[in-house]
Amino acid sequence: MKRILVIDDEADIVELVRYNLEKEGFSVESAPEGESALRKVREERYDLLVLDLMLPGIQGLELCRIIRNDPSLSRIPIVMLTAKGEEVDRIIGLEMGADDYLSKPFSPRELVARIKAVLRRMEMRKEPAEATEEGTDALRVRDIDIDRAKYTVAVGGRQIKLSATEFRLLLYLCERPNKIYSREHLLDAVWGDDVFVEPRTVDVHIRRLRTKLEEDPNNPKYIKTMRGVGYFFEV
């Protein structure tokens, strides 16, 4: 049974989410503020977090940042559930490492569908990857080393931390160097058929990858843009 932690200080929202998720067979726990949520996440194992942005104590974005920067927690998928629905808020949430974003008021059925989609993508990520080098899961492109089995990435020998989605996106581009892909193609290939996010999400993740990979993200040498067409990894 999948375990989900709902982090929200509105008791009625928590109970609404709990009711609908438990109907679908999930085990649901809750935390009303950031500090207790962080303790729970560090002490227990959860398959997904539903995270509100406006929390007492540690705010939702800061909690997301802490989780994404902790190697032992960084792979936990996060769905943000918040009253902030402007595009800039969604982009900030995705840039901080959220896997999906839903604004209040929300449809409980849509929330359940999005959570199931995120979990399906996580299960697909756990499937053994087919190695392109005989007898190994390692891939080296220029000075970037990727280990498909361990989900690790190093640039010039320097280990970098990537979210699950960032890893899949980088791996997809590195396995197909110099081929240009549109946002829509990358959404289908990396996020899958269950995706609910918009094409702009690809731009957000590309920007995050460049920040982590590049010495000068504004003048990238790895992931390039073909204006009006899409993105490619240059070799």
mmCIF file of the C-alpha atoms, coordinates in Angstrom:
data_MODEL
# 
_entry.id   MODEL 
# 
loop_
_atom_site.group_PDB 
_atom_site.id 
_atom_site.type_symbol 
_atom_site.label_atom_id 
_atom_site.label_alt_id 
_atom_site.label_comp_id 
_atom_site.label_asym_id 
_atom_site.label_entity_id 
_atom_site.label_seq_id 
_atom_site.pdbx_PDB_ins_code 
_atom_site.Cartn_x 
_atom_site.Cartn_y 
_atom_site.Cartn_z 
_atom_site.occupancy 
_atom_site.B_iso_or_equiv 
_atom_site.pdbx_formal_charge 
_atom_site.auth_seq_id 
_atom_site.auth_comp_id 
_atom_site.auth_asym_id 
_atom_site.auth_atom_id 
_atom_site.pdbx_PDB_model_num 
ATOM 1   C CA . MET A 1 1   ? 0.000   0.000  0.000   1.00 0.00 ? 1   MET A CA 1 
ATOM 2   C CA . LYS A 1 2   ? 1.388   3.387  -1.027  1.00 0.00 ? 2   LYS A CA 1 
ATOM 3   C CA . ARG A 1 3   ? 1.916   5.829  1.836   1.00 0.00 ? 3   ARG A CA 1 
ATOM 4   C CA . ILE A 1 4   ? 1.177   9.509  1.287   1.00 0.00 ? 4   ILE A CA 1 
ATOM 5   C CA . LEU A 1 5   ? 1.888   12.407 3.637   1.00 0.00 ? 5   LEU A CA 1 
ATOM 6   C CA . VAL A 1 6   ? -0.441  15.402 3.306   1.00 0.00 ? 6   VAL A CA 1 
ATOM 7   C CA . ILE A 1 7   ? 1.232   18.571 4.598   1.00 0.00 ? 7   ILE A CA 1 
ATOM 8   C CA . ASP A 1 8   ? -1.435  21.238 5.093   1.00 0.00 ? 8   ASP A CA 1 
ATOM 9   C CA . ASP A 1 9   ? -2.676  23.312 8.030   1.00 0.00 ? 9   ASP A CA 1 
ATOM 10  C CA . GLU A 1 10  ? -6.315  23.368 6.843   1.00 0.00 ? 10  GLU A CA 1 
ATOM 11  C CA . ALA A 1 11  ? -8.030  20.450 8.582   1.00 0.00 ? 11  ALA A CA 1 
ATOM 12  C CA . ASP A 1 12  ? -10.956 20.344 6.140   1.00 0.00 ? 12  ASP A CA 1 
ATOM 13  C CA . ILE A 1 13  ? -8.591  20.130 3.154   1.00 0.00 ? 13  ILE A CA 1 
ATOM 14  C CA . VAL A 1 14  ? -6.598  17.364 4.840   1.00 0.00 ? 14  VAL A CA 1 
ATOM 15  C CA . GLU A 1 15  ? -9.755  15.349 5.515   1.00 0.00 ? 15  GLU A CA 1 
ATOM 16  C CA . LEU A 1 16  ? -11.030 15.860 1.962   1.00 0.00 ? 16  LEU A CA 1 
ATOM 17  C CA . VAL A 1 17  ? -7.737  14.634 0.524   1.00 0.00 ? 17  VAL A CA 1 
ATOM 18  C CA . ARG A 1 18  ? -7.542  11.773 3.021   1.00 0.00 ? 18  ARG A CA 1 
ATOM 19  C CA . TYR A 1 19  ? -11.063 10.582 2.238   1.00 0.00 ? 19  TYR A CA 1 
ATOM 20  C CA . ASN A 1 20  ? -10.523 10.525 -1.527  1.00 0.00 ? 20  ASN A CA 1 
ATOM 21  C CA . LEU A 1 21  ? -7.095  8.895  -1.355  1.00 0.00 ? 21  LEU A CA 1 
ATOM 22  C CA . GLU A 1 22  ? -8.122  6.231  1.135   1.00 0.00 ? 22  GLU A CA 1 
ATOM 23  C CA . LYS A 1 23  ? -11.063 5.354  -1.158  1.00 0.00 ? 23  LYS A CA 1 
ATOM 24  C CA . GLU A 1 24  ? -8.411  4.553  -3.801  1.00 0.00 ? 24  GLU A CA 1 
ATOM 25  C CA . GLY A 1 25  ? -6.453  2.309  -1.445  1.00 0.00 ? 25  GLY A CA 1 
ATOM 26  C CA . PHE A 1 26  ? -3.732  4.706  -0.263  1.00 0.00 ? 26  PHE A CA 1 
ATOM 27  C CA . SER A 1 27  ? -2.502  4.991  3.316   1.00 0.00 ? 27  SER A CA 1 
ATOM 28  C CA . VAL A 1 28  ? -2.647  8.660  4.333   1.00 0.00 ? 28  VAL A CA 1 
ATOM 29  C CA . GLU A 1 29  ? -0.957  10.556 7.153   1.00 0.00 ? 29  GLU A CA 1 
ATOM 30  C CA . SER A 1 30  ? -0.840  14.299 7.721   1.00 0.00 ? 30  SER A CA 1 
ATOM 31  C CA . ALA A 1 31  ? 1.249   17.086 9.213   1.00 0.00 ? 31  ALA A CA 1 
ATOM 32  C CA . PRO A 1 32  ? -0.087  20.599 9.926   1.00 0.00 ? 32  PRO A CA 1 
ATOM 33  C CA . GLU A 1 33  ? 3.192   22.518 9.570   1.00 0.00 ? 33  GLU A CA 1 
ATOM 34  C CA . GLY A 1 34  ? 6.679   22.288 8.128   1.00 0.00 ? 34  GLY A CA 1 
ATOM 35  C CA . GLU A 1 35  ? 8.713   21.242 11.180  1.00 0.00 ? 35  GLU A CA 1 
ATOM 36  C CA . SER A 1 36  ? 6.602   18.203 12.055  1.00 0.00 ? 36  SER A CA 1 
ATOM 37  C CA . ALA A 1 37  ? 6.379   17.266 8.369   1.00 0.00 ? 37  ALA A CA 1 
ATOM 38  C CA . LEU A 1 38  ? 10.169  17.303 8.057   1.00 0.00 ? 38  LEU A CA 1 
ATOM 39  C CA . ARG A 1 39  ? 10.510  15.079 11.132  1.00 0.00 ? 39  ARG A CA 1 
ATOM 40  C CA . LYS A 1 40  ? 8.000   12.611 9.716   1.00 0.00 ? 40  LYS A CA 1 
ATOM 41  C CA . VAL A 1 41  ? 9.700   12.514 6.319   1.00 0.00 ? 41  VAL A CA 1 
ATOM 42  C CA . ARG A 1 42  ? 13.075  11.864 7.951   1.00 0.00 ? 42  ARG A CA 1 
ATOM 43  C CA . GLU A 1 43  ? 11.765  9.179  10.294  1.00 0.00 ? 43  GLU A CA 1 
ATOM 44  C CA . GLU A 1 44  ? 9.248   7.367  8.086   1.00 0.00 ? 44  GLU A CA 1 
ATOM 45  C CA . ARG A 1 45  ? 9.065   6.177  4.481   1.00 0.00 ? 45  ARG A CA 1 
ATOM 46  C CA . TYR A 1 46  ? 6.535   7.874  2.222   1.00 0.00 ? 46  TYR A CA 1 
ATOM 47  C CA . ASP A 1 47  ? 5.839   7.234  -1.448  1.00 0.00 ? 47  ASP A CA 1 
ATOM 48  C CA . LEU A 1 48  ? 4.608   10.776 -2.162  1.00 0.00 ? 48  LEU A CA 1 
ATOM 49  C CA . LEU A 1 49  ? 4.073   14.134 -0.461  1.00 0.00 ? 49  LEU A CA 1 
ATOM 50  C CA . VAL A 1 50  ? 1.110   16.461 -0.999  1.00 0.00 ? 50  VAL A CA 1 
ATOM 51  C CA . LEU A 1 51  ? 2.531   19.821 0.029   1.00 0.00 ? 51  LEU A CA 1 
ATOM 52  C CA . ASP A 1 52  ? 0.799   23.154 0.653   1.00 0.00 ? 52  ASP A CA 1 
ATOM 53  C CA . LEU A 1 53  ? 2.870   26.303 0.087   1.00 0.00 ? 53  LEU A CA 1 
ATOM 54  C CA . MET A 1 54  ? 1.354   28.431 2.848   1.00 0.00 ? 54  MET A CA 1 
ATOM 55  C CA . LEU A 1 55  ? 2.371   26.670 6.058   1.00 0.00 ? 55  LEU A CA 1 
ATOM 56  C CA . PRO A 1 56  ? 3.109   27.781 9.617   1.00 0.00 ? 56  PRO A CA 1 
ATOM 57  C CA . GLY A 1 57  ? 6.818   27.700 10.436  1.00 0.00 ? 57  GLY A CA 1 
ATOM 58  C CA . ILE A 1 58  ? 8.794   26.310 7.510   1.00 0.00 ? 58  ILE A CA 1 
ATOM 59  C CA . GLN A 1 59  ? 7.024   27.441 4.330   1.00 0.00 ? 59  GLN A CA 1 
ATOM 60  C CA . GLY A 1 60  ? 6.195   24.923 1.619   1.00 0.00 ? 60  GLY A CA 1 
ATOM 61  C CA . LEU A 1 61  ? 8.804   26.111 -0.881  1.00 0.00 ? 61  LEU A CA 1 
ATOM 62  C CA . GLU A 1 62  ? 11.530  26.027 1.759   1.00 0.00 ? 62  GLU A CA 1 
ATOM 63  C CA . LEU A 1 63  ? 10.463  22.551 2.853   1.00 0.00 ? 63  LEU A CA 1 
ATOM 64  C CA . CYS A 1 64  ? 10.576  21.424 -0.776  1.00 0.00 ? 64  CYS A CA 1 
ATOM 65  C CA . ARG A 1 65  ? 14.089  22.851 -1.114  1.00 0.00 ? 65  ARG A CA 1 
ATOM 66  C CA . ILE A 1 66  ? 15.278  21.062 2.050   1.00 0.00 ? 66  ILE A CA 1 
ATOM 67  C CA . ILE A 1 67  ? 13.878  17.735 0.846   1.00 0.00 ? 67  ILE A CA 1 
ATOM 68  C CA . ARG A 1 68  ? 15.348  18.083 -2.640  1.00 0.00 ? 68  ARG A CA 1 
ATOM 69  C CA . ASN A 1 69  ? 18.796  18.926 -1.214  1.00 0.00 ? 69  ASN A CA 1 
ATOM 70  C CA . ASP A 1 70  ? 18.829  15.887 1.103   1.00 0.00 ? 70  ASP A CA 1 
ATOM 71  C CA . PRO A 1 71  ? 20.194  12.844 -0.800  1.00 0.00 ? 71  PRO A CA 1 
ATOM 72  C CA . SER A 1 72  ? 18.193  10.456 1.394   1.00 0.00 ? 72  SER A CA 1 
ATOM 73  C CA . LEU A 1 73  ? 14.916  12.263 0.623   1.00 0.00 ? 73  LEU A CA 1 
ATOM 74  C CA . SER A 1 74  ? 15.412  13.845 -2.791  1.00 0.00 ? 74  SER A CA 1 
ATOM 75  C CA . ARG A 1 75  ? 13.671  11.060 -4.756  1.00 0.00 ? 75  ARG A CA 1 
ATOM 76  C CA . ILE A 1 76  ? 10.321  11.422 -2.941  1.00 0.00 ? 76  ILE A CA 1 
ATOM 77  C CA . PRO A 1 77  ? 7.796   12.808 -5.450  1.00 0.00 ? 77  PRO A CA 1 
ATOM 78  C CA . ILE A 1 78  ? 6.036   16.017 -4.422  1.00 0.00 ? 78  ILE A CA 1 
ATOM 79  C CA . VAL A 1 79  ? 2.651   17.304 -5.591  1.00 0.00 ? 79  VAL A CA 1 
ATOM 80  C CA . MET A 1 80  ? 2.080   20.913 -4.540  1.00 0.00 ? 80  MET A CA 1 
ATOM 81  C CA . LEU A 1 81  ? -1.449  21.810 -3.515  1.00 0.00 ? 81  LEU A CA 1 
ATOM 82  C CA . THR A 1 82  ? -1.868  25.519 -2.911  1.00 0.00 ? 82  THR A CA 1 
ATOM 83  C CA . ALA A 1 83  ? -4.110  28.564 -3.145  1.00 0.00 ? 83  ALA A CA 1 
ATOM 84  C CA . LYS A 1 84  ? -1.390  30.291 -5.181  1.00 0.00 ? 84  LYS A CA 1 
ATOM 85  C CA . GLY A 1 85  ? -2.401  29.649 -8.763  1.00 0.00 ? 85  GLY A CA 1 
ATOM 86  C CA . GLU A 1 86  ? -0.578  32.273 -10.810 1.00 0.00 ? 86  GLU A CA 1 
ATOM 87  C CA . GLU A 1 87  ? 1.809   31.046 -13.516 1.00 0.00 ? 87  GLU A CA 1 
ATOM 88  C CA . VAL A 1 88  ? 4.829   32.477 -11.690 1.00 0.00 ? 88  VAL A CA 1 
ATOM 89  C CA . ASP A 1 89  ? 3.912   30.471 -8.591  1.00 0.00 ? 89  ASP A CA 1 
ATOM 90  C CA . ARG A 1 90  ? 3.607   27.269 -10.603 1.00 0.00 ? 90  ARG A CA 1 
ATOM 91  C CA . ILE A 1 91  ? 6.979   27.894 -12.237 1.00 0.00 ? 91  ILE A CA 1 
ATOM 92  C CA . ILE A 1 92  ? 8.650   28.595 -8.887  1.00 0.00 ? 92  ILE A CA 1 
ATOM 93  C CA . GLY A 1 93  ? 7.147   25.410 -7.468  1.00 0.00 ? 93  GLY A CA 1 
ATOM 94  C CA . LEU A 1 94  ? 8.431   23.348 -10.381 1.00 0.00 ? 94  LEU A CA 1 
ATOM 95  C CA . GLU A 1 95  ? 11.840  25.003 -10.217 1.00 0.00 ? 95  GLU A CA 1 
ATOM 96  C CA . MET A 1 96  ? 12.084  24.072 -6.542  1.00 0.00 ? 96  MET A CA 1 
ATOM 97  C CA . GLY A 1 97  ? 11.558  20.434 -7.474  1.00 0.00 ? 97  GLY A CA 1 
ATOM 98  C CA . ALA A 1 98  ? 7.814   19.743 -7.391  1.00 0.00 ? 98  ALA A CA 1 
ATOM 99  C CA . ASP A 1 99  ? 6.670   16.932 -9.698  1.00 0.00 ? 99  ASP A CA 1 
ATOM 100 C CA . ASP A 1 100 ? 3.221   18.443 -10.216 1.00 0.00 ? 100 ASP A CA 1 
ATOM 101 C CA . TYR A 1 101 ? 1.166   21.442 -9.084  1.00 0.00 ? 101 TYR A CA 1 
ATOM 102 C CA . LEU A 1 102 ? -2.548  21.835 -8.391  1.00 0.00 ? 102 LEU A CA 1 
ATOM 103 C CA . SER A 1 103 ? -4.284  25.055 -7.324  1.00 0.00 ? 103 SER A CA 1 
ATOM 104 C CA . LYS A 1 104 ? -7.025  25.430 -4.701  1.00 0.00 ? 104 LYS A CA 1 
ATOM 105 C CA . PRO A 1 105 ? -9.951  25.094 -5.063  1.00 0.00 ? 105 PRO A CA 1 
ATOM 106 C CA . PHE A 1 106 ? -9.326  21.749 -6.697  1.00 0.00 ? 106 PHE A CA 1 
ATOM 107 C CA . SER A 1 107 ? -11.179 18.694 -7.916  1.00 0.00 ? 107 SER A CA 1 
ATOM 108 C CA . PRO A 1 108 ? -10.472 15.719 -5.614  1.00 0.00 ? 108 PRO A CA 1 
ATOM 109 C CA . ARG A 1 109 ? -10.760 13.387 -8.608  1.00 0.00 ? 109 ARG A CA 1 
ATOM 110 C CA . GLU A 1 110 ? -8.144  15.402 -10.502 1.00 0.00 ? 110 GLU A CA 1 
ATOM 111 C CA . LEU A 1 111 ? -5.825  15.373 -7.498  1.00 0.00 ? 111 LEU A CA 1 
ATOM 112 C CA . VAL A 1 112 ? -6.110  11.590 -7.212  1.00 0.00 ? 112 VAL A CA 1 
ATOM 113 C CA . ALA A 1 113 ? -5.501  11.229 -10.962 1.00 0.00 ? 113 ALA A CA 1 
ATOM 114 C CA . ARG A 1 114 ? -2.397  13.411 -10.797 1.00 0.00 ? 114 ARG A CA 1 
ATOM 115 C CA . ILE A 1 115 ? -1.022  11.528 -7.801  1.00 0.00 ? 115 ILE A CA 1 
ATOM 116 C CA . LYS A 1 116 ? -1.547  8.210  -9.582  1.00 0.00 ? 116 LYS A CA 1 
ATOM 117 C CA . ALA A 1 117 ? 0.191   9.597  -12.687 1.00 0.00 ? 117 ALA A CA 1 
ATOM 118 C CA . VAL A 1 118 ? 3.216   10.761 -10.692 1.00 0.00 ? 118 VAL A CA 1 
ATOM 119 C CA . LEU A 1 119 ? 3.475   7.395  -8.929  1.00 0.00 ? 119 LEU A CA 1 
ATOM 120 C CA . ARG A 1 120 ? 3.226   5.538  -12.246 1.00 0.00 ? 120 ARG A CA 1 
ATOM 121 C CA . ARG A 1 121 ? 6.087   7.602  -13.616 1.00 0.00 ? 121 ARG A CA 1 
ATOM 122 C CA . MET A 1 122 ? 8.128   6.784  -10.518 1.00 0.00 ? 122 MET A CA 1 
ATOM 123 C CA . GLU A 1 123 ? 7.468   3.068  -10.983 1.00 0.00 ? 123 GLU A CA 1 
ATOM 124 C CA . MET A 1 124 ? 8.585   3.309  -14.607 1.00 0.00 ? 124 MET A CA 1 
ATOM 125 C CA . ARG A 1 125 ? 11.775  4.991  -13.442 1.00 0.00 ? 125 ARG A CA 1 
ATOM 126 C CA . LYS A 1 126 ? 12.555  1.995  -11.226 1.00 0.00 ? 126 LYS A CA 1 
ATOM 127 C CA . GLU A 1 127 ? 12.476  -0.424 -14.159 1.00 0.00 ? 127 GLU A CA 1 
ATOM 128 C CA . PRO A 1 128 ? 15.951  -1.611 -15.185 1.00 0.00 ? 128 PRO A CA 1 
ATOM 129 C CA . ALA A 1 129 ? 17.332  0.589  -17.941 1.00 0.00 ? 129 ALA A CA 1 
ATOM 130 C CA . GLU A 1 130 ? 18.770  -1.003 -21.034 1.00 0.00 ? 130 GLU A CA 1 
ATOM 131 C CA . ALA A 1 131 ? 22.512  -0.385 -21.159 1.00 0.00 ? 131 ALA A CA 1 
ATOM 132 C CA . THR A 1 132 ? 23.972  1.003  -24.364 1.00 0.00 ? 132 THR A CA 1 
ATOM 133 C CA . GLU A 1 133 ? 27.452  -0.173 -23.421 1.00 0.00 ? 133 GLU A CA 1 
ATOM 134 C CA . GLU A 1 134 ? 27.901  -3.929 -23.163 1.00 0.00 ? 134 GLU A CA 1 
ATOM 135 C CA . GLY A 1 135 ? 27.790  -5.168 -19.579 1.00 0.00 ? 135 GLY A CA 1 
ATOM 136 C CA . THR A 1 136 ? 27.313  -1.780 -17.960 1.00 0.00 ? 136 THR A CA 1 
ATOM 137 C CA . ASP A 1 137 ? 24.684  0.776  -17.081 1.00 0.00 ? 137 ASP A CA 1 
ATOM 138 C CA . ALA A 1 138 ? 27.199  3.590  -17.518 1.00 0.00 ? 138 ALA A CA 1 
ATOM 139 C CA . LEU A 1 139 ? 26.925  6.263  -20.176 1.00 0.00 ? 139 LEU A CA 1 
ATOM 140 C CA . ARG A 1 140 ? 29.591  8.884  -20.883 1.00 0.00 ? 140 ARG A CA 1 
ATOM 141 C CA . VAL A 1 141 ? 28.877  11.852 -23.143 1.00 0.00 ? 141 VAL A CA 1 
ATOM 142 C CA . ARG A 1 142 ? 31.652  14.422 -23.339 1.00 0.00 ? 142 ARG A CA 1 
ATOM 143 C CA . ASP A 1 143 ? 32.654  14.864 -19.684 1.00 0.00 ? 143 ASP A CA 1 
ATOM 144 C CA . ILE A 1 144 ? 29.270  13.861 -18.275 1.00 0.00 ? 144 ILE A CA 1 
ATOM 145 C CA . ASP A 1 145 ? 29.038  10.411 -16.646 1.00 0.00 ? 145 ASP A CA 1 
ATOM 146 C CA . ILE A 1 146 ? 25.603  8.884  -16.057 1.00 0.00 ? 146 ILE A CA 1 
ATOM 147 C CA . ASP A 1 147 ? 24.934  5.678  -14.128 1.00 0.00 ? 147 ASP A CA 1 
ATOM 148 C CA . ARG A 1 148 ? 21.477  4.411  -15.050 1.00 0.00 ? 148 ARG A CA 1 
ATOM 149 C CA . ALA A 1 149 ? 21.394  1.811  -12.259 1.00 0.00 ? 149 ALA A CA 1 
ATOM 150 C CA . LYS A 1 150 ? 22.390  4.176  -9.456  1.00 0.00 ? 150 LYS A CA 1 
ATOM 151 C CA . TYR A 1 151 ? 20.725  7.274  -10.944 1.00 0.00 ? 151 TYR A CA 1 
ATOM 152 C CA . THR A 1 152 ? 23.868  9.324  -10.454 1.00 0.00 ? 152 THR A CA 1 
ATOM 153 C CA . VAL A 1 153 ? 25.382  12.045 -12.641 1.00 0.00 ? 153 VAL A CA 1 
ATOM 154 C CA . ALA A 1 154 ? 28.862  13.558 -12.566 1.00 0.00 ? 154 ALA A CA 1 
ATOM 155 C CA . VAL A 1 155 ? 30.206  16.456 -14.611 1.00 0.00 ? 155 VAL A CA 1 
ATOM 156 C CA . GLY A 1 156 ? 33.989  16.460 -14.940 1.00 0.00 ? 156 GLY A CA 1 
ATOM 157 C CA . GLY A 1 157 ? 34.141  14.098 -11.965 1.00 0.00 ? 157 GLY A CA 1 
ATOM 158 C CA . ARG A 1 158 ? 31.907  16.361 -9.830  1.00 0.00 ? 158 ARG A CA 1 
ATOM 159 C CA . GLN A 1 159 ? 28.741  14.663 -8.570  1.00 0.00 ? 159 GLN A CA 1 
ATOM 160 C CA . ILE A 1 160 ? 25.561  16.700 -9.011  1.00 0.00 ? 160 ILE A CA 1 
ATOM 161 C CA . LYS A 1 161 ? 22.117  16.177 -7.487  1.00 0.00 ? 161 LYS A CA 1 
ATOM 162 C CA . LEU A 1 162 ? 19.194  15.811 -9.875  1.00 0.00 ? 162 LEU A CA 1 
ATOM 163 C CA . SER A 1 163 ? 15.526  15.182 -9.283  1.00 0.00 ? 163 SER A CA 1 
ATOM 164 C CA . ALA A 1 164 ? 14.005  12.095 -10.895 1.00 0.00 ? 164 ALA A CA 1 
ATOM 165 C CA . THR A 1 165 ? 12.528  14.141 -13.736 1.00 0.00 ? 165 THR A CA 1 
ATOM 166 C CA . GLU A 1 166 ? 15.760  16.051 -14.319 1.00 0.00 ? 166 GLU A CA 1 
ATOM 167 C CA . PHE A 1 167 ? 17.637  12.750 -14.502 1.00 0.00 ? 167 PHE A CA 1 
ATOM 168 C CA . ARG A 1 168 ? 15.241  11.265 -17.057 1.00 0.00 ? 168 ARG A CA 1 
ATOM 169 C CA . LEU A 1 169 ? 15.339  14.405 -19.182 1.00 0.00 ? 169 LEU A CA 1 
ATOM 170 C CA . LEU A 1 170 ? 19.140  14.571 -19.189 1.00 0.00 ? 170 LEU A CA 1 
ATOM 171 C CA . LEU A 1 171 ? 19.444  10.853 -19.915 1.00 0.00 ? 171 LEU A CA 1 
ATOM 172 C CA . TYR A 1 172 ? 16.998  11.080 -22.824 1.00 0.00 ? 172 TYR A CA 1 
ATOM 173 C CA . LEU A 1 173 ? 18.949  13.926 -24.442 1.00 0.00 ? 173 LEU A CA 1 
ATOM 174 C CA . CYS A 1 174 ? 22.368  12.370 -23.772 1.00 0.00 ? 174 CYS A CA 1 
ATOM 175 C CA . GLU A 1 175 ? 21.324  9.045  -25.311 1.00 0.00 ? 175 GLU A CA 1 
ATOM 176 C CA . ARG A 1 176 ? 20.340  10.937 -28.484 1.00 0.00 ? 176 ARG A CA 1 
ATOM 177 C CA . PRO A 1 177 ? 23.017  13.622 -28.939 1.00 0.00 ? 177 PRO A CA 1 
ATOM 178 C CA . ASN A 1 178 ? 22.648  16.333 -31.580 1.00 0.00 ? 178 ASN A CA 1 
ATOM 179 C CA . LYS A 1 179 ? 18.982  15.424 -32.188 1.00 0.00 ? 179 LYS A CA 1 
ATOM 180 C CA . ILE A 1 180 ? 16.558  18.315 -31.684 1.00 0.00 ? 180 ILE A CA 1 
ATOM 181 C CA . TYR A 1 181 ? 13.341  17.627 -29.789 1.00 0.00 ? 181 TYR A CA 1 
ATOM 182 C CA . SER A 1 182 ? 10.324  19.869 -29.328 1.00 0.00 ? 182 SER A CA 1 
ATOM 183 C CA . ARG A 1 183 ? 8.781   20.552 -25.926 1.00 0.00 ? 183 ARG A CA 1 
ATOM 184 C CA . GLU A 1 184 ? 5.798   18.381 -26.857 1.00 0.00 ? 184 GLU A CA 1 
ATOM 185 C CA . HIS A 1 185 ? 8.050   15.466 -27.840 1.00 0.00 ? 185 HIS A CA 1 
ATOM 186 C CA . LEU A 1 186 ? 10.013  15.711 -24.581 1.00 0.00 ? 186 LEU A CA 1 
ATOM 187 C CA . LEU A 1 187 ? 6.789   15.845 -22.556 1.00 0.00 ? 187 LEU A CA 1 
ATOM 188 C CA . ASP A 1 188 ? 5.615   12.595 -24.172 1.00 0.00 ? 188 ASP A CA 1 
ATOM 189 C CA . ALA A 1 189 ? 9.007   10.890 -23.924 1.00 0.00 ? 189 ALA A CA 1 
ATOM 190 C CA . VAL A 1 190 ? 10.054  11.950 -20.419 1.00 0.00 ? 190 VAL A CA 1 
ATOM 191 C CA . TRP A 1 191 ? 6.832   12.719 -18.543 1.00 0.00 ? 191 TRP A CA 1 
ATOM 192 C CA . GLY A 1 192 ? 4.712   10.104 -20.331 1.00 0.00 ? 192 GLY A CA 1 
ATOM 193 C CA . ASP A 1 193 ? 1.102   9.809  -21.472 1.00 0.00 ? 193 ASP A CA 1 
ATOM 194 C CA . ASP A 1 194 ? -0.215  10.528 -17.982 1.00 0.00 ? 194 ASP A CA 1 
ATOM 195 C CA . VAL A 1 195 ? 1.246   14.026 -17.959 1.00 0.00 ? 195 VAL A CA 1 
ATOM 196 C CA . PHE A 1 196 ? -0.936  16.910 -16.801 1.00 0.00 ? 196 PHE A CA 1 
ATOM 197 C CA . VAL A 1 197 ? 1.691   19.618 -16.976 1.00 0.00 ? 197 VAL A CA 1 
ATOM 198 C CA . GLU A 1 198 ? 2.005   22.191 -19.750 1.00 0.00 ? 198 GLU A CA 1 
ATOM 199 C CA . PRO A 1 199 ? 4.845   22.487 -22.323 1.00 0.00 ? 199 PRO A CA 1 
ATOM 200 C CA . ARG A 1 200 ? 6.348   25.397 -20.344 1.00 0.00 ? 200 ARG A CA 1 
ATOM 201 C CA . THR A 1 201 ? 7.341   22.776 -17.748 1.00 0.00 ? 201 THR A CA 1 
ATOM 202 C CA . VAL A 1 202 ? 10.049  21.538 -20.126 1.00 0.00 ? 202 VAL A CA 1 
ATOM 203 C CA . ASP A 1 203 ? 11.604  25.012 -20.183 1.00 0.00 ? 203 ASP A CA 1 
ATOM 204 C CA . VAL A 1 204 ? 11.659  25.073 -16.384 1.00 0.00 ? 204 VAL A CA 1 
ATOM 205 C CA . HIS A 1 205 ? 13.461  21.725 -16.161 1.00 0.00 ? 205 HIS A CA 1 
ATOM 206 C CA . ILE A 1 206 ? 15.925  22.624 -18.900 1.00 0.00 ? 206 ILE A CA 1 
ATOM 207 C CA . ARG A 1 207 ? 16.770  25.809 -16.987 1.00 0.00 ? 207 ARG A CA 1 
ATOM 208 C CA . ARG A 1 208 ? 17.280  23.814 -13.796 1.00 0.00 ? 208 ARG A CA 1 
ATOM 209 C CA . LEU A 1 209 ? 19.523  21.325 -15.603 1.00 0.00 ? 209 LEU A CA 1 
ATOM 210 C CA . ARG A 1 210 ? 21.626  24.113 -17.066 1.00 0.00 ? 210 ARG A CA 1 
ATOM 211 C CA . THR A 1 211 ? 22.035  25.683 -13.621 1.00 0.00 ? 211 THR A CA 1 
ATOM 212 C CA . LYS A 1 212 ? 23.418  22.388 -12.299 1.00 0.00 ? 212 LYS A CA 1 
ATOM 213 C CA . LEU A 1 213 ? 25.466  21.305 -15.337 1.00 0.00 ? 213 LEU A CA 1 
ATOM 214 C CA . GLU A 1 214 ? 26.854  24.486 -16.820 1.00 0.00 ? 214 GLU A CA 1 
ATOM 215 C CA . GLU A 1 215 ? 29.590  26.843 -15.686 1.00 0.00 ? 215 GLU A CA 1 
ATOM 216 C CA . ASP A 1 216 ? 27.608  29.622 -17.370 1.00 0.00 ? 216 ASP A CA 1 
ATOM 217 C CA . PRO A 1 217 ? 23.917  28.660 -17.636 1.00 0.00 ? 217 PRO A CA 1 
ATOM 218 C CA . ASN A 1 218 ? 23.243  31.697 -19.836 1.00 0.00 ? 218 ASN A CA 1 
ATOM 219 C CA . ASN A 1 219 ? 25.776  30.442 -22.375 1.00 0.00 ? 219 ASN A CA 1 
ATOM 220 C CA . PRO A 1 220 ? 25.269  26.648 -22.254 1.00 0.00 ? 220 PRO A CA 1 
ATOM 221 C CA . LYS A 1 221 ? 27.757  24.254 -23.827 1.00 0.00 ? 221 LYS A CA 1 
ATOM 222 C CA . TYR A 1 222 ? 25.792  21.036 -23.252 1.00 0.00 ? 222 TYR A CA 1 
ATOM 223 C CA . ILE A 1 223 ? 22.037  21.514 -23.676 1.00 0.00 ? 223 ILE A CA 1 
ATOM 224 C CA . LYS A 1 224 ? 21.432  23.897 -26.557 1.00 0.00 ? 224 LYS A CA 1 
ATOM 225 C CA . THR A 1 225 ? 18.288  25.609 -27.839 1.00 0.00 ? 225 THR A CA 1 
ATOM 226 C CA . MET A 1 226 ? 17.215  25.665 -31.463 1.00 0.00 ? 226 MET A CA 1 
ATOM 227 C CA . ARG A 1 227 ? 14.984  28.714 -31.386 1.00 0.00 ? 227 ARG A CA 1 
ATOM 228 C CA . GLY A 1 228 ? 11.426  27.944 -32.416 1.00 0.00 ? 228 GLY A CA 1 
ATOM 229 C CA . VAL A 1 229 ? 12.160  24.210 -32.621 1.00 0.00 ? 229 VAL A CA 1 
ATOM 230 C CA . GLY A 1 230 ? 13.358  22.703 -29.333 1.00 0.00 ? 230 GLY A CA 1 
ATOM 231 C CA . TYR A 1 231 ? 16.358  21.441 -27.376 1.00 0.00 ? 231 TYR A CA 1 
ATOM 232 C CA . PHE A 1 232 ? 19.328  19.151 -28.027 1.00 0.00 ? 232 PHE A CA 1 
ATOM 233 C CA . PHE A 1 233 ? 22.487  17.888 -26.326 1.00 0.00 ? 233 PHE A CA 1 
ATOM 234 C CA . GLU A 1 234 ? 25.505  18.980 -28.349 1.00 0.00 ? 234 GLU A CA 1 
ATOM 235 C CA . VAL A 1 235 ? 28.546  16.770 -28.869 1.00 0.00 ? 235 VAL A CA 1 
# 
